[in-house]
Amino acid sequence: MRDAAISRARFLAAAGAGAVAVAAGGVPGLTAGRAEAAPARDQAQAQAREQVREKGQPGGLTYRGVCYQVGDGESHATRWTPARMRHDVRAIRRDLHANSVSVFGDGVERLAATASEAAERGLHVWLQPRLADVPQGDILDHLAEAGRHAERMRRQGARVHLSVGCEFVLFVPGIVPGATTMERVENLLKGDFDPQAMARGLHDFIARAARTGRSVFHGPLTYGAAHDDEVDWSLFDIVSVNYYGYHRTKAAYVKDLAPYQRWGKPVAITECGSCTYEGAPEDGGMGWYEAIDQTKEPAEISAGLRRGEHTQAAYLLDVFDVFESMNLHAALAYTFVSPELPHHPDEPRHDLDMASYGLTKAVRDHYDDPESRWHWEPKESFRALARHFEQATRP
């Protein structure tokens, strides 16, 4: 239930405690592989700095866009298809006026096809393989294969960055207890983990992923960190954070984000956003958890929530204004669409889109049938960001 849910702030405080506990003494293996990676890293950092300047005008973001997930889907109806992907990528470029897209998910063929389509449409691409709940070696093999495709794209002239993954504490087994992502989330929320063991495991796997990425890809490299994660950013060319913070003033946002700039590298917001209910920005990255009544089957929206498309749109405009003012490298809204959370216009308790961060809402032809055909429709946030993106890129 909503009252029993735990806030994003408490969740992050628990997850971050381990990193702070071991920071003073360092983590064994954290620096392994840096020396042999130095030439490729220096070249990629120079490329990243050059891309920061490519707009040819001072101030503001270089890249503005959205995250786009590829995957099997939760049903036959929501699976990835080439035709739907091409339709969506066209909309991201033509209607959202984005100049960048983060292609994330699993399945190298899906990742490769989507990234290539985006590049052909003139979009800058962040390619982020995100295979979860399998052995660590399989995750690194999946990363290497996706990275090889990114390198082929780069050599053919595409603007592409490789992200070695995202919030490994959640998605990679063996860092905290739990065989699945949801089990690990629950254990983190309950405090059923060893903070120091978690920090050591996280730092070790980040270093292994960085070495894997460097071995196959020679462009700018990064990692999608959770806000407040302790990451050794010397391993990467771009400092990237998935940011779901909420503050009442612009100055407070700037204070929250300024520490990421101390590395002297481009800073990218690789995820940001809000669910689609009133008060959702305050719930941040745990909005999806807060919004669903976990005791109900089938799922229902938690009692007392009201749909808030304007709330979602206003939050995104606020944070993009902050990112522009700080001259960050990039910002990407999470996410384009969440087809597993369909919109119900007539029954608020079953309007699962309220728990979605999507800029669009998934509308089924037959709501109660998970295999029903569906389409997406833009929310207020889509239209608001489209206006912002278009105005920001005008000469």
N, C-alpha and C positions, 0 to 999 in steps of 0.2 A: 504493500500500500504506500501511498505518497507520504504519509506521516512517518512511516518506518524507513523511508529511503534515506541514504546518506549523501551529503552534499559533495559536489565536485571538490570544494576546498578541502574537506576532510579526507577525501580519497587521495588527492594529490599530496597532502601533508604526510599521510602514511607512506605513500610510495616514495616520496622524496627523503624521508627520514634516513633511510639506509645510505643514500648517497652522501648526505651531510656527515653521517657517522664515520665514514671511512675517508673523507676528503683529506684530512690532515695527514694520514699515513700513506695515501696513494693506494692504488689497486695493482696487484701483480699482473704483469702482462699488458698493462695499458699502453705502453709505448712500443710494444713489439711491432716490427715491420715498418716503422716510420722511415728508417734510413733508406731502405731499398725503394720506398714509394716516393722519395723526395723529388726526383726529376719530373715524374708525371704530375705530381701534386703542384709543383711550381708552374708548369705549363698550364694546368687547368685553372689555377688561381689567376694567372694573367688573363686567360680567356674570360673568366668570370668578371674580373674588373673591367675588361673591355666591353662586355655586354651590359654592364651597369651604365656605361657612358653612351650606349648606342642610340639612345633617344635623340641626342643632339640638342637637348634643352635642359636647363637646370631644374632640379627639384622634382618631387613626386616619385611615384613608383615607376619602375621600368616595365614590369609585367603585372597585368591584372587579369584574373581569370577565375576558374572554377575547377573543382575536383570532379572527376568522372570515373565511376567504378565499372570494372569489367569482372564478370564472374558467371558461374553457372546459374545463379538465381535460386530462389527458394521454390520455384515451380517451373514447369515447362513454359508457362506464359511469360515469366519474368527473366528467362535465360537471355544471355547475350546473343545477339544475331548481327551479322554484318550490315543488314539493311537498317535496323534500328540504330546501330552505332553511327552509320553515315548520316542518317537524319539528325541525330543528336549533335554530332560534331558540326554540321552545317549551321544548326541553330546557335551553338555556342559562338561560332565565328560571326555569323551574319546578324543574328537577332540580339544576342547578349553583348555583342561588340567586344568580346574578350580578345586579348592577344596572346593568351597563354592558357594551357590546360594541364592539370595533373592527372595522368592516366594511372590508376592504381587498381590492384586486385591480383588475382592469380590466373594461371594459364598463360604460358608464354605466347602462344599463338594469338590469343585475344589481346594481350598487351601489345604485341608487335603490330597487329593489324590496326588497332585503334591509334597507337602512337604514329604510325606511318600516315594514316588518314589525316590526323590532326596536322602533321607537318605539311602535307600536301595542300591543306587548306590555309597555310600561312601562319599557323599557330606555333608559338614556342611550346615545347613539351617538357614536362617533368615526368619521367618514367619511374614509377615506384612499384616494383613487385612486392606483393603483400600476401605471401603464402603463410598460413597459420596452422597451428595444431598438428604439425608433423615434426619428425626429428630435425634437430638443428642442421645436420648435414644436408638434408633435403632442401631446407630453406636456403642455404648458401648455394647449392647447385642451381636452384630456381633463379636466384639472384644473378648468378654468373651467366646463365643462358639469356636472361632478359638484358643484362648488361652488354652482351655481345651484339644483340640487335641494336641497342642504343648506340654502340660504337659504329656499327655499319651506317646508321642514320647520320651520325655526326660526320663521318668521312664523305658522305654524299651531300653534305652542306646543310643538313637540318639543324635548327637551333634546339638542342636537347641537353637537359641535365639529367643525371641519374641519381635517384634517391635510393639508398641501400635498404630502406624499410621504414617502419613507423612504429613508435611506441612499443619496443620489443618486450617490455615487461608484460604487456597484455597479450601479444600475438605469438611469442616464442616460448615453447615449453621448456621447463628446466630452470627458469630464472626465479619464478615463484611457484608454489605448489598449484597443481591443477592441470588436468589433461586437456581442457578446452579453454577458449578465451573467457567464456562466461564463468567457468569455475575459478579461473584466476582473478577475475573481477570480484567475485564474491569473497574469495580469500583475502584480497587486499582490503575490501570494505570491512571485513570482520577482524582484520589484523592478524590473520593466521599465516604469517610468514616471518622469516628472519631478515630484518632490514639490512644487516651487513652482508649476508649471503646474497640477497637480492642485488645489492649494489655491485658486488664483485661479479656476479653473473651477467648483469647488464653491461658493465664496462668491458668485460671480456668479449661478449658477443658483438657489441658495437665495433670493437677493434677488428674482430675476425671479418665482420661484414665489410668494413672499410678496406681491408686488404683484398677481399674478394672483388669488390667493385673496382679498385685500382688495377687489378690484374687483367681486367677485360675492357675497361672503359677509360679513355684518356681525356675526357672533357670534365666539366665541373661536377663534383661529387658532393652529396649532402646526405642528411638523415633527418627524418621527421620526428623530432623530439617532442615529448609532452612538456608543457609549460612547467618550469621548475625542475626538470630533469637536470642532473649534473652530467654534462657531456664534454669530453675532451675535443673541442672544435678544431684543434690543430690537425686532426685527422682528415678534415674536410675543407672544401673550398668555400662553402656557403653555410652560414649558420641558419638553421631552419627550425621553426617552432610551430606546433599546432596550438593556436592561441584561442581560448574561449573565456578569457577574463572579462569581468564586468566591473566598471567603475562609473561613478556619477560625473566625473570631470575629465576633460581631455588631458589635463596635467597629470592626473593619476595614471592614465593609460601610458603616457610617455615615461613616467617614472618606473612603471612596471616593465616596460620593454627596453629601456635604455641599456641595462646591463648586457644585453645581447650584442650591442655595438662595440663593446670594449675589445673584442677580438680583432677589430680592424678589417673585418671581412664583410661582404654583402650579407644582409639579413633578409630572410624570406619568411613570410607567414604562410606556411604550407597548408594550413587549415584554419578557418575561422567561421563562426556562424552561430546560429541560434535555432532552437526548435520554434514551432509555430503556434505558441499559446502565450497569453498575457503573463508576464513575469518570467518567461523562458530565459532571457539573457542572464538573470541572476543565477539560474541553475546551470548555465554554461555547458561544459562538455558532458555533464551528467543529466542533461535535460531528457534524453531518450529514456533514462532509467526512472526519472521522477514522473514522467508523463504517463507511463503505462502502469495500470493496476496489476501487480505481479501475481495477485491471488486469483485472478479471473481467467477462465478458459471457455471460449476463446477470449483473446485479449480485449481489454477495454481501456479507455482513457480514464485516468484517475479522477475521482469525484472533485468537482469544484473548478476544474480548468475550463477556460474559455478560449476559443480560437482567436489567434492574434496575428494575422498576416502583417498588419501595420507594425506591430511590435518587432517582428523579425526584420522587416525592411529597415526600420529606423535604427536598429542596433547595427546592422551591416553598414549603413551609411556612416554612422558615428565612427566605427572602428576603421573603415577605409579612409575617412578623413584624417584620423590619427596616423595611419600608415603613410599616407601621402605627405603629411607635414613632417614626418621623420625621415623622408627620402629613403625608405626601405627599398630593397631590391624588387620584391614581389609580394603579392598577397592573393590568395586563392580561397574563394568561398567554398565551404563544405555544405552541401554537395549539390550536384545537378538534379538528381531525382532519386527517390527511394521507393521503388515499385512495390516492395513488400509491406509498405505502410500506406494503404490506399485512403483516399479522401472519401468521406461520406457527408454529403451536403445536408442531409435531413436528420441524422442521428448523431449528435455530438459525442456521445459515449463510444461510438464506433468510428469516429473520425480519426483513424490512426495517423493520418498525416500531421496531426498536431504534435506528434512525437518525432516528426521528421525534420531534418535540417535542410531539406531540399529547397532549391529555388523554384522548383516546379512541383505540382501535386499530381500524383498518379490517380487516374479515374478509371475504374473498371466499368465495363458494360454491364456486368452483373456483380454487385459488390460481394455477395456471399460465396461466389465461386472463385477460388484462387486460380483456376485455370482460365478464367474469363479473359477475353481480349481487353486491352487497356491502352490508354494514351495519357500523355501528360499535358498539363495546362500551366501557363506561367502564373506564379504568385506575385504579390506586390513586390517582394524582394527581387525577383527577376527583373521586373520593369524598372525598379529603382536603380539597381546596379547597372542595367543596360544604359540608362541615361548618364550615370556617373562615368562609366567606361567610355562612352562616346564623347562626352564633353572633355574628358581628361586627355584624349588623344587628338583633339582638334589642334591645328597649328596656332 
